[in-house]
């Protein structure tokens, strides 16, 4: 799959997920450098908010917007923002921006999420922008790969998809 980053064509590596697929398990790194395992939230609805870097305007907006929605969605919905930023940068960002209702994890070490979900930009080794929603049964219920990485995700469509599952 090809996407654009600032108008320049890029290529996504890995397997792209589709609605109805079993969501692949993956491991990443939490802000305290401990391991994050996607199976920790098995049986819950998971929103994977995927961003290239939390230190950019659009990524920051996406992360803050989903964090604000988190409390409205109930206890069975987890919002997990994933980037390839180092955990130290993620921790600093969360503290500065008051991100306290979302889980922020890094895929920098093994690129496991990026490869299993098809979000790893081959040329940059950053994650592309998008959203994946996994239902309580571990199936992909919604997926968006943003064609131009500098553009926003469709928040409304993603939130409507979650509300249908709650």
DSSP file (Angstrom, degrees, kcal/mol; ACC not computed):
  #  RESIDUE AA STRUCTURE BP1 BP2  ACC     N-H-->O    O-->H-N    N-H-->O    O-->H-N    TCO  KAPPA ALPHA  PHI   PSI    X-CA   Y-CA   Z-CA
    1    1 A X              0   0    0      0, 0.0    11,-2.8     0, 0.0     2,-0.4   0.000 360.0 360.0 360.0 138.1    0.0    0.0    0.0
    2    2 A X  E     +A   11   0A   0      9,-0.2     2,-0.3     7,-0.0     9,-0.2  -0.840 360.0 171.7-107.6 145.5    1.3    3.5   -0.8
    3    3 A X  E     -A   10   0A   0      7,-2.0     7,-3.1    -2,-0.4     2,-0.4  -0.792  27.6-115.9-134.0 178.6    0.6    6.6    1.1
    4    4 A X  E     -Ab   9 148A   0    143,-3.2   145,-3.2    -2,-0.3     2,-0.5  -0.956  14.1-164.9-122.9 145.8    1.9   10.2    0.9
    5    5 A X  E >  S-A    8   0A   0      3,-2.6     3,-1.4    -2,-0.4   143,-0.1  -0.933  85.8 -20.9-128.0 104.8    4.0   12.1    3.4
    6    6 A X  T 3  S-     0   0    0     -2,-0.5     3,-0.1     1,-0.3    -1,-0.1   0.841 128.5 -53.1  62.3  33.1    4.0   15.8    2.7
    7    7 A X  T 3  S+     0   0    0      1,-0.3     2,-0.4     0, 0.0    -1,-0.3   0.242 114.2 117.5  88.0 -13.0    3.1   15.0   -0.9
    8    8 A X  E <  S-A    5   0A   0     -3,-1.4    -3,-2.6     1,-0.1    -1,-0.3  -0.754  70.2-115.1 -92.0 131.7    5.9   12.5   -1.4
    9    9 A X  E     +A    4   0A   0     -2,-0.4     2,-0.3    -5,-0.2    -5,-0.2  -0.425  39.6 175.9 -69.0 134.7    5.0    8.9   -2.1
   10   10 A X  E     -A    3   0A   0     -7,-3.1    -7,-2.0    -2,-0.2     2,-0.4  -0.852  22.7-126.2-132.1 167.1    5.9    6.4    0.5
   11   11 A X  E     -A    2   0A   0     -2,-0.3   111,-3.0    -9,-0.2     2,-0.4  -0.944  12.7-138.1-121.9 138.8    5.3    2.7    1.0
   12   12 A X  E     -C  121   0B   0    -11,-2.8   109,-0.2    -2,-0.4     2,-0.2  -0.808  18.5-150.6 -96.3 134.2    3.8    0.9    3.9
   13   13 A X  E     +C  120   0B   0    107,-3.2   107,-0.8    -2,-0.4     2,-0.1  -0.613  51.2  32.2 -96.6 159.7    5.4   -2.4    5.1
   14   14 A X  S    S-     0   0    0     -2,-0.2     2,-0.5   104,-0.1   102,-0.2  -0.332  97.4 -38.2  95.6-173.6    3.7   -5.3    6.7
   15   15 A X        -     0   0    0    100,-2.2     2,-0.4    -2,-0.1   104,-0.1  -0.792  53.9-137.4 -94.1 125.3    0.3   -6.9    6.6
   16   16 A X        -     0   0    0     -2,-0.5   102,-0.2   102,-0.1     2,-0.2  -0.668  18.8-135.4 -83.9 132.8   -2.6   -4.5    6.3
   17   17 A X        -     0   0    0    100,-0.9     2,-0.3    -2,-0.4     6,-0.1  -0.556  17.8-162.4 -88.7 153.9   -5.6   -5.3    8.4
   18   18 A X    >   -     0   0    0     -2,-0.2     3,-2.3     4,-0.1   122,-0.3  -0.905  36.4 -80.1-130.0 158.5   -9.2   -5.3    7.2
   19   19 A X  T 3  S+     0   0    0     -2,-0.3   122,-0.2     1,-0.3     3,-0.1  -0.363 119.6  28.6 -56.7 132.7  -12.6   -5.2    9.0
   20   20 A X  T 3  S+     0   0    0    120,-3.2    -1,-0.3     1,-0.4   121,-0.1   0.132  91.1 125.4  98.5 -18.8  -13.4   -8.7   10.1
   21   21 A X  S <  S-     0   0    0     -3,-2.3   119,-3.1   119,-0.1     2,-0.4  -0.348  72.5-105.2 -67.4 152.0   -9.8   -9.8   10.5
   22   22 A X  B     -E  139   0C   0    117,-0.2     2,-0.3    -3,-0.1   117,-0.2  -0.692  44.2-113.3 -72.1 128.6   -8.6  -11.2   13.8
   23   23 A X        -     0   0    0    115,-3.1    -1,-0.1    -2,-0.4    94,-0.1  -0.496  32.0-119.7 -68.3 124.8   -6.5   -8.4   15.4
   24   24 A X        -     0   0    0     -2,-0.3     2,-0.2    92,-0.2    -1,-0.1  -0.366  22.8-120.4 -64.7 141.8   -2.9   -9.4   15.6
   25   25 A X        +     0   0    0     -2,-0.1     2,-0.3    12,-0.0    -1,-0.1  -0.537  40.5 174.1 -74.5 148.4   -1.3   -9.6   19.0
   26   26 A X        -     0   0    0     -2,-0.2    12,-2.7    90,-0.0     2,-0.4  -0.988  25.7-139.0-152.8 161.4    1.7   -7.3   19.5
   27   27 A X  E     +F   37   0D   0     -2,-0.3    86,-0.4    10,-0.2    85,-0.3  -0.924  26.1 161.8-120.0 148.7    4.1   -6.0   22.1
   28   28 A X  E     -F   36   0D   0      8,-2.2     8,-2.5    -2,-0.4     2,-0.5  -0.741  39.7 -86.8-145.8-167.1    5.4   -2.5   22.4
   29   29 A X  E     -FG  35 106D   0     77,-2.5    77,-2.9     6,-0.2     6,-0.2  -0.956  30.7-143.3-120.3 127.3    7.1   -0.3   25.1
   30   30 A X  E >   - G   0 105D   0      4,-3.1     3,-2.0    -2,-0.5    75,-0.1  -0.307  36.1 -98.6 -77.2 168.6    5.3    1.6   27.8
   31   31 A X  T 3  S+     0   0    0     73,-0.5    60,-0.1     1,-0.3    -1,-0.1   0.746 125.6  54.9 -61.7 -24.7    6.6    5.0   29.0
   32   32 A X  T 3  S-     0   0    0      2,-0.1    -1,-0.3    59,-0.0     3,-0.1   0.270 121.2-109.0 -92.0  12.8    8.3    3.4   32.0
   33   33 A X  S <  S+     0   0    0     -3,-2.0    -2,-0.1     1,-0.3     2,-0.1   0.453  79.0 129.6  73.6   5.0   10.2    1.1   29.6
   34   34 A X        -     0   0    0      1,-0.1    -4,-3.1    -5,-0.1     2,-0.3  -0.394  67.4 -87.5 -79.9 167.6    8.1   -1.9   30.7
   35   35 A X  E     -F   29   0D   0     -6,-0.2     2,-0.5    -2,-0.1    -6,-0.2  -0.565  31.3-152.7 -81.4 136.4    6.5   -4.2   28.1
   36   36 A X  E     -F   28   0D   0     -8,-2.5    -8,-2.2    -2,-0.3     2,-0.5  -0.921  11.1-168.2-101.3 131.6    3.1   -3.4   26.7
   37   37 A X  E >   -F   27   0D   0     -2,-0.5     3,-2.6   -10,-0.2     4,-0.3  -0.988  20.7-143.8-122.7 123.8    1.2   -6.5   25.5
   38   38 A X  G >  S+     0   0    0    -12,-2.7     3,-1.2    -2,-0.5   -11,-0.1   0.740  98.7  68.7 -58.1 -23.1   -2.0   -6.0   23.5
   39   39 A X  G >  S+     0   0    0    -13,-0.3     3,-1.7     1,-0.3    -1,-0.3   0.622  76.6  83.1 -72.7 -12.0   -3.5   -9.1   25.2
   40   40 A X  G <  S+     0   0    0     -3,-2.6    -1,-0.3     1,-0.3    -2,-0.2   0.788  97.6  41.7 -58.6 -26.4   -3.6   -7.1   28.5
   41   41 A X  G X  S+     0   0    0     -3,-1.2     3,-1.8    -4,-0.3    -1,-0.3   0.037  81.7 148.5-113.2  24.9   -6.9   -5.6   27.2
   42   42 A X  T <   +     0   0    0     -3,-1.7     3,-0.1     1,-0.3    94,-0.1  -0.332  67.9  28.4 -58.5 138.7   -8.4   -8.8   25.7
   43   43 A X  T 3  S+     0   0    0     93,-0.4     2,-0.3     1,-0.3    -1,-0.3   0.434 106.3  95.6  86.3  -0.1  -12.2   -8.7   26.0
   44   44 A X  S <  S-     0   0    0     -3,-1.8     2,-0.4    91,-0.2    -1,-0.3  -0.798  84.1-102.2-116.1 160.2  -12.3   -4.9   25.8
   45   45 A X  E     -h   77   0D   0     31,-2.9    33,-3.0    -2,-0.3     2,-0.5  -0.707  41.2-161.1 -80.8 132.1  -12.8   -2.5   22.9
   46   46 A X  E     -hI  78 134D   0     88,-2.4    88,-2.9    -2,-0.4     2,-0.6  -0.963  14.5-162.0-122.0 130.7   -9.5   -1.1   21.8
   47   47 A X  E     -hI  79 133D   0     31,-3.1    33,-3.2    -2,-0.5     2,-0.9  -0.948   9.5-160.3-106.3 114.2   -8.9    2.0   19.8
   48   48 A X  E     -hI  80 132D   0     84,-3.6    84,-2.0    -2,-0.6     2,-0.8  -0.853   5.1-166.2 -94.9 107.1   -5.4    2.1   18.3
   49   49 A X  E     -hI  81 131D   0     31,-2.1    33,-2.6    -2,-0.9     2,-0.5  -0.856  10.9-158.9 -94.9 111.9   -4.7    5.7   17.4
   50   50 A X  E     +hI  82 130D   0     80,-2.5    80,-2.0    -2,-0.8     2,-0.3  -0.816  17.0 168.8-104.5 127.0   -1.6    5.5   15.2
   51   51 A X        -     0   0    0     31,-2.5    33,-0.3    -2,-0.5    76,-0.3  -0.967  37.8-135.9-135.8 149.6    0.6    8.6   14.8
   52   52 A X  S    S-     0   0    0     -2,-0.3    32,-0.8     1,-0.3    75,-0.4   0.935  90.6 -10.9 -68.4 -46.5    4.1    9.2   13.3
   53   53 A X    >   -     0   0    0     30,-0.1     3,-1.4    31,-0.1     6,-0.3  -0.915  50.5-143.2-158.8 127.8    5.3   11.5   16.1
   54   54 A X  T 3  S+     0   0    0     -2,-0.3     9,-0.1     1,-0.3    -1,-0.1   0.647  96.7  74.4 -65.2 -13.1    3.5   13.1   19.0
   55   55 A X  T 3  S+     0   0    0      4,-0.1     2,-0.3     5,-0.1    -1,-0.3   0.248  82.1  83.7 -86.5  14.3    5.8   16.1   18.6
   56   56 A X  S <> S-     0   0    0     -3,-1.4     4,-2.7     1,-0.1     5,-0.2  -0.839  86.3-116.0-114.6 157.9    3.9   17.3   15.5
   57   57 A X  H  > S+     0   0    0     -2,-0.3     4,-2.4     1,-0.2     5,-0.2   0.899 111.6  43.5 -58.4 -48.9    0.7   19.4   15.4
   58   58 A X  H  > S+     0   0    0      2,-0.2     4,-2.4     1,-0.2    -1,-0.2   0.895 116.3  47.8 -68.7 -39.4   -1.6   16.9   13.8
   59   59 A X  H  > S+     0   0    0     -6,-0.3     4,-2.5     2,-0.2    -2,-0.2   0.905 111.8  50.3 -66.9 -41.1   -0.4   14.0   15.9
   60   60 A X  H  X S+     0   0    0     -4,-2.7     4,-2.7    -7,-0.2     5,-0.2   0.928 111.3  48.8 -60.9 -46.0   -0.7   16.1   19.1
   61   61 A X  H  X S+     0   0    0     -4,-2.4     4,-2.8    -5,-0.2     5,-0.2   0.922 111.6  49.2 -59.9 -45.7   -4.2   17.0   18.1
   62   62 A X  H  X S+     0   0    0     -4,-2.4     4,-2.2     2,-0.2     5,-0.2   0.918 113.4  46.5 -60.5 -45.0   -5.1   13.4   17.4
   63   63 A X  H  X S+     0   0    0     -4,-2.5     4,-1.9     1,-0.2    -2,-0.2   0.921 115.8  44.4 -65.6 -45.5   -3.7   12.2   20.7
   64   64 A X  H  X S+     0   0    0     -4,-2.7     4,-2.2     2,-0.2    -2,-0.2   0.891 112.1  53.1 -67.3 -39.6   -5.4   15.0   22.8
   65   65 A X  H  X S+     0   0    0     -4,-2.8     4,-1.6    -5,-0.2    -2,-0.2   0.934 111.6  44.0 -63.6 -46.8   -8.7   14.5   21.0
   66   66 A X  H  X S+     0   0    0     -4,-2.2     4,-1.3     1,-0.2    -1,-0.2   0.881 111.3  55.3 -66.2 -36.4   -8.9   10.8   21.6
   67   67 A X  H  X S+     0   0    0     -4,-1.9     4,-0.6    -5,-0.2     3,-0.3   0.908 107.2  50.2 -60.4 -41.9   -7.8   11.4   25.3
   68   68 A X  H  < S+     0   0    0     -4,-2.2     3,-0.4     1,-0.2     4,-0.3   0.860 111.6  48.2 -64.5 -36.0  -10.7   13.8   25.7
   69   69 A X  H >X S+     0   0    0     -4,-1.6     3,-1.3     1,-0.2     4,-0.8   0.715  90.9  84.7 -76.0 -20.8  -13.2   11.3   24.3
   70   70 A X  H >< S+     0   0    0     -4,-1.3     3,-1.1    -3,-0.3     4,-0.5   0.875  87.4  49.4 -53.3 -46.5  -11.9    8.4   26.5
   71   71 A X  T 3< S+     0   0    0     -4,-0.6     3,-0.3    -3,-0.4    -1,-0.3   0.729 108.1  55.6 -69.8 -19.8  -14.0    9.3   29.6
   72   72 A X  T <4 S+     0   0    0     -3,-1.3    -1,-0.3    -4,-0.3    -2,-0.2   0.634  99.1  62.2 -83.8 -14.8  -17.1    9.5   27.5
   73   73 A X  S << S-     0   0    0     -3,-1.1     3,-0.2    -4,-0.8    -1,-0.2   0.586 103.3-119.1 -93.7 -11.0  -16.8    6.0   26.0
   74   74 A X    >   -     0   0    0     -4,-0.5     3,-1.2    -3,-0.3    -1,-0.2  -0.203  33.1 -65.2  98.7 170.6  -17.0    3.9   29.2
   75   75 A X  T 3  S+     0   0    0      1,-0.2    -1,-0.2    -2,-0.1    -4,-0.0   0.592 122.7  63.3 -75.1 -12.8  -14.8    1.5   31.2
   76   76 A X  T 3  S+     0   0    0     -3,-0.2   -31,-2.9   -32,-0.1     2,-0.5   0.340  89.8  80.3 -94.9   8.0  -14.8   -1.2   28.4
   77   77 A X  E <   -h   45   0D   0     -3,-1.2     2,-0.5   -33,-0.2   -31,-0.2  -0.963  58.6-169.5-119.3 126.5  -13.0    1.0   25.9
   78   78 A X  E     -h   46   0D   0    -33,-3.0   -31,-3.1    -2,-0.5     2,-0.6  -0.948  10.0-152.7-114.3 132.7   -9.2    1.6   25.9
   79   79 A X  E     -h   47   0D   0     -2,-0.5    24,-3.0    22,-0.4     2,-0.5  -0.922  15.3-176.0-104.6 121.7   -7.5    4.2   23.8
   80   80 A X  E     -hj  48 103D   0    -33,-3.2   -31,-2.1    -2,-0.6     2,-0.4  -0.958   9.9-158.4-123.1 112.2   -4.0    3.3   23.0
   81   81 A X  E     -hj  49 104D   0     22,-2.9    24,-2.9    -2,-0.5     2,-0.4  -0.773  12.4-165.6 -91.1 133.5   -1.9    5.8   21.0
   82   82 A X  E     +hj  50 105D   0    -33,-2.6   -31,-2.5    -2,-0.4     2,-0.3  -0.975  19.4 146.4-125.7 129.1    1.1    4.2   19.2
   83   83 A X  E     - j   0 106D   0     22,-1.7    24,-2.7    -2,-0.4    25,-0.3  -0.888  53.4-115.1-143.6 176.6    4.1    6.0   17.7
   84   84 A X  S    S+     0   0    0    -32,-0.8    22,-0.1   -33,-0.3   -31,-0.1   0.225  72.7 125.7 -99.7  12.8    7.8    5.3   17.2
   85   85 A X  S    S-     0   0    0     20,-0.2    23,-0.4     1,-0.1    -2,-0.2  -0.339  74.0 -96.4 -62.4 151.9    8.7    8.1   19.5
   86   86 A X    >>  -     0   0    0      1,-0.1     4,-2.1    21,-0.1     3,-0.6  -0.437  31.8-115.9 -67.2 147.3   11.0    7.1   22.3
   87   87 A X  H 3> S+     0   0    0      1,-0.2     4,-2.6     2,-0.2     5,-0.2   0.818 114.9  59.2 -55.1 -32.2    9.2    6.4   25.6
   88   88 A X  H 3> S+     0   0    0      2,-0.2     4,-2.2     1,-0.2    -1,-0.2   0.909 106.8  46.0 -64.5 -41.8   10.9    9.4   27.3
   89   89 A X  H <> S+     0   0    0     -3,-0.6     4,-2.5     2,-0.2    -2,-0.2   0.890 112.7  50.9 -67.6 -39.5    9.5   11.8   24.7
   90   90 A X  H  X S+     0   0    0     -4,-2.1     4,-2.7     2,-0.2    -2,-0.2   0.920 110.1  49.3 -63.2 -43.5    6.1   10.2   25.1
   91   91 A X  H  X S+     0   0    0     -4,-2.6     4,-2.1     2,-0.2    -2,-0.2   0.913 111.7  48.7 -62.8 -43.3    6.2   10.6   28.9
   92   92 A X  H  X S+     0   0    0     -4,-2.2     4,-2.4     2,-0.2    -2,-0.2   0.928 112.6  48.8 -61.5 -45.8    7.3   14.2   28.6
   93   93 A X  H  X S+     0   0    0     -4,-2.5     4,-2.5     1,-0.2     6,-0.2   0.925 110.1  50.5 -60.5 -47.3    4.4   14.9   26.1
   94   94 A X  H  X>S+     0   0    0     -4,-2.7     5,-1.8     1,-0.2     4,-0.9   0.901 112.6  47.0 -60.4 -42.0    1.8   13.2   28.3
   95   95 A X  H  <5S+     0   0    0     -4,-2.1     3,-0.4    -5,-0.2    -1,-0.2   0.921 115.2  44.9 -65.1 -44.6    2.9   15.2   31.3
   96   96 A X  H  <5S+     0   0    0     -4,-2.4    -2,-0.2     1,-0.2    -1,-0.2   0.833 121.1  38.5 -69.2 -33.4    2.9   18.5   29.5
   97   97 A X  H  <5S-     0   0    0     -4,-2.5    -1,-0.2    -5,-0.2    -2,-0.2   0.405 107.5-117.0-102.3   1.1   -0.4   17.9   27.7
   98   98 A X  T  <5 +     0   0    0     -4,-0.9     2,-1.0    -3,-0.4    -3,-0.2   0.832  47.3 170.9  69.1  31.8   -2.3   16.2   30.5
   99   99 A X      < +     0   0    0     -5,-1.8    -1,-0.2    -6,-0.2     5,-0.1  -0.666  19.6 137.2 -77.6 106.2   -2.8   12.9   28.7
  100  100 A X        +     0   0    0     -2,-1.0    -1,-0.2    -3,-0.1    -2,-0.0   0.413  58.6  54.3-133.6  -2.6   -4.2   10.8   31.5
  101  101 A X  S    S+     0   0    0     -3,-0.1   -22,-0.4     2,-0.0     2,-0.3   0.481  98.8  66.7-113.3  -6.5   -7.0    8.7   30.0
  102  102 A X  S    S-     0   0    0    -24,-0.1     2,-0.5   -22,-0.0   -22,-0.2  -0.788  76.9-126.1-112.2 156.5   -5.1    7.1   27.1
  103  103 A X  E     - j   0  80D   0    -24,-3.0   -22,-2.9    -2,-0.3     2,-0.5  -0.897  23.5-159.3 -99.0 130.2   -2.3    4.6   27.1
  104  104 A X  E     + j   0  81D   0     -2,-0.5   -73,-0.5   -24,-0.2     2,-0.3  -0.953  16.0 174.6-114.1 124.4    0.7    5.8   25.0
  105  105 A X  E     -Gj  30  82D   0    -24,-2.9   -22,-1.7    -2,-0.5     2,-0.4  -0.910  23.5-130.6-130.5 157.8    3.1    3.2   23.8
  106  106 A X  E     -Gj  29  83D   0    -77,-2.9   -77,-2.5    -2,-0.3   -22,-0.2  -0.888  12.2-172.2-111.6 137.0    6.2    3.1   21.6
  107  107 A X     >  +     0   0    0    -24,-2.7     4,-1.5    -2,-0.4   -23,-0.2   0.092  57.2 112.6-105.0  17.9    6.8    0.7   18.7
  108  108 A X  T  4  +     0   0    0    -23,-0.4    -1,-0.1   -25,-0.3   -24,-0.1   0.824  69.6  52.3 -64.4 -34.2   10.4    2.0   18.3
  109  109 A X  T  4 S+     0   0    0     -3,-0.2    -1,-0.2     1,-0.1    -2,-0.1   0.971 129.9   1.7 -74.5 -55.9   12.2   -1.2   19.3
  110  110 A X  T  4 S-     0   0    0    -83,-0.1    -2,-0.2     0, 0.0    -1,-0.1   0.515  77.8-135.8-113.7  -7.4   10.8   -4.0   17.2
  111  111 A X     X  +     0   0    0     -4,-1.5     4,-2.3     1,-0.1     5,-0.2   0.798  54.0 147.2  54.4  30.0    8.2   -2.3   14.9
  112  112 A X  H  >  +     0   0    0    -85,-0.3     4,-2.5     2,-0.2     5,-0.2   0.922  68.1  43.2 -65.6 -45.6    5.9   -5.2   15.8
  113  113 A X  H  > S+     0   0    0    -86,-0.4     4,-2.5     1,-0.2     6,-0.3   0.962 113.7  52.3 -62.2 -50.0    2.7   -3.2   15.6
  114  114 A X  H  >>S+     0   0    0      1,-0.2     5,-1.7     2,-0.2     6,-1.4   0.860 115.9  39.7 -55.5 -39.9    3.8   -1.4   12.4
  115  115 A X  H  <5S+     0   0    0     -4,-2.3  -100,-2.2     3,-0.2    -1,-0.2   0.893 117.0  47.0 -78.6 -40.9    4.6   -4.6   10.7
  116  116 A X  H  <5S+     0   0    0     -4,-2.5    -2,-0.2    -5,-0.2   -92,-0.2   0.776 123.4  34.3 -73.5 -25.1    1.6   -6.7   11.9
  117  117 A X  H  <5S-     0   0    0     -4,-2.5  -100,-0.9    -5,-0.2    -1,-0.2   0.438 109.2-117.7-108.5  -3.0   -0.9   -3.9   11.2
  118  118 A X  T  <5S+     0   0    0     -4,-0.6    -3,-0.2    -5,-0.3    -4,-0.1   0.821  78.3 118.6  74.8  32.6    0.8   -2.5    8.0
  119  119 A X      < +     0   0    0     -5,-1.7     9,-2.7    -6,-0.3     2,-0.5   0.419  35.1 114.1-107.9  -0.6    1.5    1.0    9.3
  120  120 A X  E     -CD  13 127B   0     -6,-1.4  -107,-3.2  -107,-0.8     2,-0.7  -0.615  62.4-138.4 -80.4 119.4    5.3    1.1    9.1
  121  121 A X  E >>  -C   12   0B   0      5,-3.3     4,-2.9    -2,-0.5     3,-0.5  -0.671  10.6-150.9 -77.6 115.2    6.6    3.6    6.5
  122  122 A X  T 34 S+     0   0    0   -111,-3.0    -1,-0.2    -2,-0.7  -110,-0.1   0.890  90.4  46.0 -55.1 -47.5    9.4    1.8    4.8
  123  123 A X  T 34 S+     0   0    0   -112,-0.4    -1,-0.2     1,-0.2  -111,-0.1   0.762 126.8  25.6 -72.5 -26.1   11.4    4.9    3.9
  124  124 A X  T <4 S-     0   0    0     -3,-0.5    -2,-0.2     2,-0.2    -1,-0.2   0.605  88.3-133.4-114.1 -16.7   11.2    6.6    7.3
  125  125 A X     <  +     0   0    0     -4,-2.9     2,-0.3     1,-0.3    -3,-0.1   0.784  69.1 122.0  57.6  28.7   10.7    3.8    9.8
  126  126 A X  S    S-     0   0    0     -5,-0.4    -5,-3.3    -7,-0.0     2,-0.3  -0.722  70.1-103.4-105.0 163.8    7.9    5.9   11.3
  127  127 A X  B     -D  120   0B   0    -75,-0.4    -7,-0.2   -76,-0.3   -43,-0.1  -0.665  32.3-127.1 -85.0 147.3    4.4    4.8   11.7
  128  128 A X        -     0   0    0     -9,-2.7     2,-0.4    -2,-0.3    -1,-0.1  -0.228  35.0 -91.1 -77.8 177.6    1.8    6.2    9.3
  129  129 A X        +     0   0    0     17,-0.3    17,-2.2   -78,-0.1     2,-0.3  -0.756  68.2 101.9 -96.7 141.0   -1.4    7.9   10.6
  130  130 A X  E     -IK  50 145D   0    -80,-2.0   -80,-2.5    -2,-0.4     2,-0.3  -0.990  53.2-107.6 174.5-172.4   -4.6    6.0   11.1
  131  131 A X  E     -IK  49 144D   0     13,-1.8    13,-2.6    -2,-0.3     2,-0.4  -0.997  17.1-172.1-144.1 137.2   -7.0    4.3   13.5
  132  132 A X  E     -IK  48 143D   0    -84,-2.0   -84,-3.6    -2,-0.3     2,-0.5  -0.999   8.4-161.4-128.9 130.0   -7.8    0.6   14.2
  133  133 A X  E     -IK  47 142D   0      9,-2.8     8,-3.3    -2,-0.4     9,-1.3  -0.954   4.1-164.4-114.3 127.5  -10.7   -0.4   16.4
  134  134 A X  E     -IK  46 140D   0    -88,-2.9   -88,-2.4    -2,-0.5     6,-0.2  -0.927  13.8-138.0-111.5 130.3  -10.8   -3.9   17.8
  135  135 A X    >   -     0   0    0      4,-2.9     3,-2.0    -2,-0.5   -92,-0.3  -0.166  35.0 -90.1 -80.7 178.6  -14.0   -5.2   19.3
  136  136 A X  T 3  S+     0   0    0      1,-0.3   -93,-0.4   -93,-0.2    -1,-0.1   0.746 126.1  56.4 -60.9 -25.5  -14.5   -7.3   22.5
  137  137 A X  T 3  S-     0   0    0      2,-0.1    -1,-0.3   -94,-0.1     3,-0.1   0.377 120.6-105.5 -89.8   3.9  -14.0  -10.5   20.5
  138  138 A X  S <  S+     0   0    0     -3,-2.0  -115,-3.1     1,-0.3     2,-0.3   0.692  77.1 133.0  82.6  18.3  -10.6   -9.4   19.1
  139  139 A X  B     -E   22   0C   0   -117,-0.2    -4,-2.9  -120,-0.0     2,-0.5  -0.795  65.5-108.1-102.8 145.9  -11.8   -8.7   15.6
  140  140 A X  E     +K  134   0D   0   -119,-3.1  -120,-3.2    -2,-0.3    -6,-0.3  -0.607  38.5 174.2 -70.9 121.0  -11.0   -5.5   13.6
  141  141 A X  E     +     0   0D   0     -8,-3.3     2,-0.3    -2,-0.5    -7,-0.2   0.631  65.8   9.7-102.9 -19.9  -14.3   -3.5   13.6
  142  142 A X  E     -K  133   0D   0     -9,-1.3    -9,-2.8  -124,-0.1    -1,-0.4  -0.971  61.7-179.3-159.4 142.0  -12.9   -0.4   11.9
  143  143 A X  E     -K  132   0D   0     -2,-0.3     2,-0.4   -11,-0.2   -11,-0.2  -0.984   3.6-177.9-148.9 139.4   -9.7    0.6   10.2
  144  144 A X  E     -K  131   0D   0    -13,-2.6   -13,-1.8    -2,-0.3     2,-0.6  -0.968   7.6-171.2-137.6 121.8   -8.5    3.8    8.5
  145  145 A X  E     -K  130   0D   0     -2,-0.4     2,-0.3   -15,-0.2   -15,-0.2  -0.960  29.5-133.7-104.7 112.2   -5.1    4.3    6.8
  146  146 A X        -     0   0    0    -17,-2.2   -17,-0.3    -2,-0.6  -142,-0.2  -0.528   7.2-148.1 -72.0 125.7   -4.8    8.0    6.1
  147  147 A X  S    S+     0   0    0     -2,-0.3  -143,-3.2     1,-0.2     2,-0.6   0.873  90.3  39.9 -64.5 -39.6   -3.7    8.5    2.5
  148  148 A X  B >  S-b    4   0A   0   -145,-0.2     3,-2.5     1,-0.1    -1,-0.2  -0.950  78.9-151.6-113.0 111.6   -1.8   11.7    3.2
  149  149 A X  T 3  S+     0   0    0   -145,-3.2   -97,-0.2    -2,-0.6  -144,-0.2   0.740  92.3  61.9 -57.7 -27.1    0.0   11.3    6.6
  150  150 A X  T 3  S+     0   0    0   -146,-0.3    -1,-0.3    -3,-0.1     2,-0.2   0.517  91.9  85.8 -79.8  -2.6   -0.1   15.1    7.3
  151  151 A X  S <  S-     0   0    0     -3,-2.5     2,-0.1     1,-0.1    -5,-0.1  -0.565  84.8-102.9 -93.9 161.7   -3.9   15.0    7.3
  152  152 A X        -     0   0    0     -2,-0.2    -4,-0.1     1,-0.1    -1,-0.1  -0.388  31.6-110.1 -80.0 158.0   -6.2   14.2   10.2
  153  153 A X        -     0   0    0    -23,-0.1     2,-1.5    -2,-0.1     3,-0.2  -0.363  41.1 -96.4 -74.1 166.4   -8.0   10.9   10.8
  154  154 A X     >  +     0   0    0      1,-0.2     4,-2.2    -2,-0.1     5,-0.2  -0.686  46.5 179.5 -86.8  86.2  -11.8   10.8   10.5
  155  155 A X  H  > S+     0   0    0     -2,-1.5     4,-3.0     1,-0.2     5,-0.3   0.901  76.2  53.5 -55.5 -45.2  -12.5   11.3   14.2
  156  156 A X  H  > S+     0   0    0      1,-0.2     4,-2.4     2,-0.2    -1,-0.2   0.920 109.8  46.1 -60.4 -46.5  -16.3   11.2   13.7
  157  157 A X  H  > S+     0   0    0      2,-0.2     4,-2.0     1,-0.2    -1,-0.2   0.911 114.4  48.5 -63.8 -42.0  -16.3    7.9   11.8
  158  158 A X  H  X S+     0   0    0     -4,-2.2     4,-1.9     2,-0.2    -2,-0.2   0.938 113.2  46.4 -64.2 -46.7  -14.0    6.3   14.3
  159  159 A X  H  X S+     0   0    0     -4,-3.0     4,-2.5     1,-0.2    -2,-0.2   0.878 111.0  52.5 -65.6 -37.0  -16.0    7.4   17.3
  160  160 A X  H  X S+     0   0    0     -4,-2.4     4,-1.6    -5,-0.3    -1,-0.2   0.894 107.6  52.7 -63.7 -38.9  -19.3    6.3   15.6
  161  161 A X  H  X S+     0   0    0     -4,-2.0     4,-0.7     1,-0.2    -2,-0.2   0.894 110.9  46.8 -63.8 -39.1  -17.8    2.9   15.0
  162  162 A X  H >X S+     0   0    0     -4,-1.9     4,-1.5     1,-0.2     3,-1.2   0.928 108.1  55.2 -67.5 -44.3  -16.9    2.7   18.7
  163  163 A X  H 3< S+     0   0    0     -4,-2.5    -1,-0.2     1,-0.3    -2,-0.2   0.820 103.2  56.6 -60.2 -31.2  -20.3    3.8   19.8
  164  164 A X  H 3< S+     0   0    0     -4,-1.6    -1,-0.3     1,-0.2    -2,-0.2   0.769 110.1  45.8 -69.1 -24.9  -21.9    1.0   17.8
  165  165 A X  H <<        0   0    0     -3,-1.2    -2,-0.2    -4,-0.7    -1,-0.2   0.724 360.0 360.0 -89.1 -24.1  -19.8   -1.5   19.7
  166  166 A X     <        0   0    0     -4,-1.5    -1,-0.2   -92,-0.0    -2,-0.1   0.488 360.0 360.0 -72.1 360.0  -20.4   -0.1   23.2
